[in-house]
Amino acid sequence: MSGKTKPGRPADRIVEDHFTRVAAVQNQSKRHFFACKHCDVIPMEGRDQRPAIHLTKCVGATPEIRQEAHLHLVRKGFASVQTGPLLGPGSTPSTQVTPAVDSGPTILTLSLSQTANTAVVTKKRKANNLDNYVDHPLPESLKELADIKLFRFVVHSNSAFRISENPYLKEWINTLRPSYEIPSRYVLSNRLMQAEVSRVKLEEIARVQAQTRQTILFDGWEDKMRRSLYGTVSAGMGEFPTVLALTDMSGNRGSADNYVTTVKDALANMEIADAKNMIALTTDNPTVMRSFRTKFQLSYPWILTFTCFLHLLNTAIGKIVVFPEMKIYISGMATVVSFFNSSHYWGGQLAIEAKALKVGRSLKSRTESRWYSLILQALSVIAHRASLLRICSRDDAQRRTNGNTPVSAAVIKWVMDITFWDRLEQLVRVCKPLVDAVGTAHPLTTLAITLFSVVPHSANVERLFSGLSGIQGVKRCNLSVPTFEALGKLRNNYAFHLHQSRVAQGLPVRRQHAHMHTRTHPGIDTSLADELETNFTWQPPLVVEEVENDVGVDTSDSWADGEMEKELAEWEKRLEDEARVPLFPNPVPSPTEVYDFAELVRIDAGVANTHFDKDHSIHIDDDSDEEAGGPVDIEKLLAARGILS
């Protein structure tokens, strides 16, 4: 027996064409290191399709080579490149179950239109009744398609890849099709994921390049791992958004130059570095973003730059909320909600009182940076006003009774403060229209929709990625940024196909709830508006309807030629003359018009004031001993009234 070991599996053709074999890996794997012929990247080990994955992102490779690498990964993931919709009748190969010609019991076999009718040997498994009587061979092409569809379900449902190891899922699959072997967690997260990422990348590159008049949306946020993430999205009117790139800028300066580089890299990532099909750029409006928009326009002068309207609304709400006087009452509202939500007894008592008063909502907690949660919290507290007053007026709520804890003194102080309720109502009255405009649920949405019809909002970038839910959740936020970006692109692509499928079937594309943006006609009664627009006639003021001349009044034109122009010219001249005359000739009176300076001179000279020494004539009763018109004796008058003796 020879001591030589068999050589390893030969490398793929794409690896041999674009990489150089450097050295063998120092282990028993029989793998080699490969160096890229198009760039100076560190040689990589030839495993898990790493050379092909690098080639899809290689900056030195041509677009044709990158496309070839994507197609190679797609073929590695499943038998053929699937075209057409992911959902609907065309997404599954046509199958026909026919009975096999056999002298014994009827056995069901599968006839595929795409592959030959050949039996597939499955792995050994425990013999059971289901395998003996129902199971039939599963063709390899159908198994690969089933694997891909399972992967799409896992990603779109925000489930973890370890769901494939769940014993209950395996039991369910075994009941439906015992011959189907669920792909492992490793297969889902590596081979199948890379195949789908490449398929989606090729599909979206073709879709973005075919679109015109697109808007670049650029926004950044901090994730739960405190990484600085910036997303670049392409969007258009009536079109589903496309994720261009997700960039981790942690450790980099948040400067305008770095932002320009980030967006350029995102465009190059989708093979549209020239940005010829882009017409606008939308960001929020801090100082650095203003500088970024200016510098970006130097590189792409035809692109218009806009400020995100939704971010401006958020800024206005934020300034209202942090206003010192309003901030005190918002803090008091949080104190009230926190106490009753954390206390089992008093929270239960409040629920009982609210139920008696037919209040159907509970006290809402506030989520930072989400202004709508603040308004919902204020609305819930206002709805519980009567219940809170009843609770806080009880004796056991105001003082300790039988050793039981009363309601917090701070909570009672806020609930009993009439100004507290006035400020909450003022907060809702001012801020709710703004947050409803952000959520497109208020008459202000007319303005928001009008602006959106011109250019989309950059707030949709963070909203798009935050919609990944479980992918960005607390338990799964330890994903690397490339994996996060890949899952985000995949889920967005699946949502796009779901959107297209529902549109084709005439089904609503959004979940129906109370917000106006989910209705057929947003916000207003369009039939009434159309009727008013058609039939309503505006009559200007000071104009009377024309009546028939039934009283013999001469209504003929009595103006001679040029007489009307002459009268108008004279009227305009009178207006000009009146305008030259000030309305108030002396709007500020002089001191001499207000004060008598002659009197002041006499006072300075020491001359006694004689005004009050003059005799005044008054009417007196007839029985008075004073003559009419004579002087009045003050002492006699006081004595007559009993004031003086």
Secondary structure, DSSP 8 states (H G I E B T S, - for coil): --S---------HHHHHHEEEEEE-SSTT--EEEEESSS----EES-TTHHHHHHHH-TTS-HHHHHHHHHHHHHHHSSS---S-SSSGGGS--EEEEE---SSS--EEEEESSS-------------HHHHHT-----HHHHHHHHHHHHHHHHHTT--GGGGG-HHHHHHHHHH-TT-----HHHIIIIIHHHHHHHHHHHHHHHHHH--SEEEEEEEEE-TT--EEEEEEEE-TTS--EEEEEEE-TTS---HHHHHHHHHHHHHHTT-TT-TTEEEEEE--SHHHHHHHHHHHHHSTT-EEEE-HHHHHHHHHHHHHTSHHHHHHHHHHHHHHHHHHH-HHHHHHHHHHHHHTT---------TT-HHHHHHHHHHHHHTHHHHHHHHTSHHHHS-BTTB----HHHHHHHT-HHHHHHHHHHHHHHHHHHHHHTT-STTHHHHHHHHTTS--THHHHHHHHTTGGGGSSTTTTS-HHHHHHHHHHHHHHHHHHHHHHHHHT--SS---SSGGGSSS-SS-HHHHHHHHHH-----TT--------S----S----TTHHHHHHHHHHHHHHHHHHS-SSSSSS--HHHHS-HHHHHHHHHT----GGGS-------TTSSS-TT----HHHHHHHTTS--
